[in-house]
Amino acid sequence: MHGFDEQSQQPAPPVTFTGRKTVVAAAVAVVLIAGALLIRPARTGDDARPPGPSERAASAVGMGAPAAAVDLTALVADREKWVASHADDDASWAVLGSAYLEQARRTADSAWYPKAEKALKRSLEVRPAEKGNLDAMTGMGALAGARRDFATARKWGELVRAQAPRRWTAYPVLVDAYTGLGDYKAAQRAMDRLMELRPGLAAHLRAAQVYRDRGWREDAVVALEAAGGEAKSPAEKAYVLFRLGELAWERGDPAEALRQYEAALRTDPSQGEALGGRARALAALGRGGEAVRDYRLALGRTPVPRLALELGELLDSLERPEEARAQYRSLAALAAAGAANGVNEEVVLGLYEADHGDPAQAVRRLSAEWARHKSVQVADALGWALHKGGEDSDALEYAKKATDLGLRSADFSYHRAVIERGLGDEAAARRSLQAALRTNPVFLPGAGGRWRRRPWRRSGSRRRAGRRTCSRALPWGGAGAPEARGPAGPKPAAAPKPKPKPAAPRPKPSASGT
């Protein structure tokens, strides 16, 4: 017994692998791996190859992000070929409709909208909304928002939210719809919910939009910087840079705006919106010839009426009236083509009529638009049209609606100042002018991209950015300019998602909209 204990306490001899044992172990491992593969076949997600163009575009469209032009073309071709032989694939019809919609956004060609509508409706025929076709319903909401039919966009977004409250793709549609309808508090609530459900590129872009509309510029910049961190493709990064350029433009820094627009174009040369922005910034910097060139290029890529109006007014200011009239005719043609495809261009047409056509027609057009969409953009345009028609008392009510809700726009404040002066209220006019200058320290009338009312242009002198005072442009001189031109009002803490601040009380319009 004692001998047995001694033997049991002796250490075991080391295990060594001979060549034969190694071969046997390897064979056993191969058999086990093969058996595992038979039990679990390879899946699509196991493919280590990078996604192809159509897969990249489908992912971007599904995430509500910009897609590269070449990828988008590949996705459209792929889905068109698929549904030609699989007409009852509701998911593919929804993807195709969303791809058409993204094509419309990238190219500003409204002819894509009817194609998107047809594809999305086909998806809903195969699988109706009552059966939970959430992708097609979301696509219909996004389509309505792109056409500026914000009431219909709200209907689809709220329908998706009612069926699937945690479906994050409904909330970008709702943010856009509530913004277009002038319900800015609801837009902020929808944005907050989106940030809770899916913080990412789409959420940060909508956050920047909401913060800008509330007048929180610094937070809008922070949100866009966060969006830039989430952007993966060149198309996504270029869009964020374009939006940063827009914010720089609005705060009166055309040089910084120009840098952002050019960075966007370097990142994605097909970014037509950035090309239009660069034209606007060049014009503000006194580089009129280059601005005209870029406007023409931008209209070739993204033919939207707003750019035609800006170019026409720039040409007017450069004393090239024949070319300006050609742009105004182009504006009318573009707006008519858009209307035929369901696009609402009433605000741009109303501003054109107010300044270059029939102010009475502008008032009728914009009053009808106000009945549908009570946004600050419509309020400002209607107030300006009423002023141009000699109805300053009514105009002031809408100018107040445009300036009292939070959005910091030098153009809006200037319009209000002119209207107040027309009513003989010099003190109020100077306060509104000061607000314009606080919003945009280098503001000159029309600096929002519309080049009317610039008398030094007609006298042949040339603007140098930041070196002219409003005394050359404003009828009551520059004495109303504030000594300090810093940011106006209190600001929330700079964070991607600050706590909401109470907005200024909004006048409650009557049934007539006044």
BELPEUR-V201833 format. One line per field, one symbol per residue. ss: DSSP state (h for helix, s for strand, l for the rest). phi: phi as a letter, one per 40 degrees, with the letter a starting at -180 (. if undefined). Layout:
BEGIN
ss=???
phi=???
END
This chain:
BEGIN
ss=lhhhhhhhhlllllllllhhhhhhhhhhhhhhhhhhhhhllllhhhllllllhhhhhhhhhhllllllhhhhhhhhhhhhhhhhhllllhhhhhhhhhhhhhhhhhhlllhhhhhhhhhhhhhhhhllhhhllhhhhhhhhhhhhhlllhhhhhhhhhhhhhhlllllhhhhhhhhhhhhhllhhhhhhhhhhhhhhlllhhhhhhhhhhhhhlllhhhhhhhhhhhhhhlllhhhhhhhhhhhhhhhhhlllhhhhhhhhhhhhhhllllhhhhhhhhhhhhhlllhhhhhhhhhhhhhhlllhhhhhhhhhhhhhlllhhhhhhhhhhhhhhhhhhhhlllllhhhhhhhhhhhllhhhhhhhhhhhhhhlllhhhhhhhhhhhhhlllhhhhhhhhhhhhllllllhhhhhhhhhhhhhlllhhhhhhhhhhhhhhlllllllllllllllhhhhlllllllllllhhhllllllllllllllllllllllllllllllllllllllllll
phi=.ccccccccccccccbbcdccccccccccccccccccccbccbdccccccccdccccccccccgbcbcdcccccccccccccccbbcbcccccccccccdccccccbfccccccccccccccdcccbcdccgcccccccccccccccgbcccccdccccccccadccccccdccdccccccgcccccccccdcccccacidcccccccccccccgccccccccccccccccbcdcccccccdcccccccccgbcccdccccccccccadccccccccccccccccgbccccddccccccccbcbddcccccdcccdccfbccccccccccdcccccccccbgccbccccccccccbbbdcccccccccccccbccccccccccccccccgbcccccdcccccbcchdcbcccccdccccccccgcccccccccccccccbdbcbdgcchbbcfbcccccgcbcbdgbbbcccbccbgbcccccbbcccgcbcccadacccbcccccdcccccgb
END
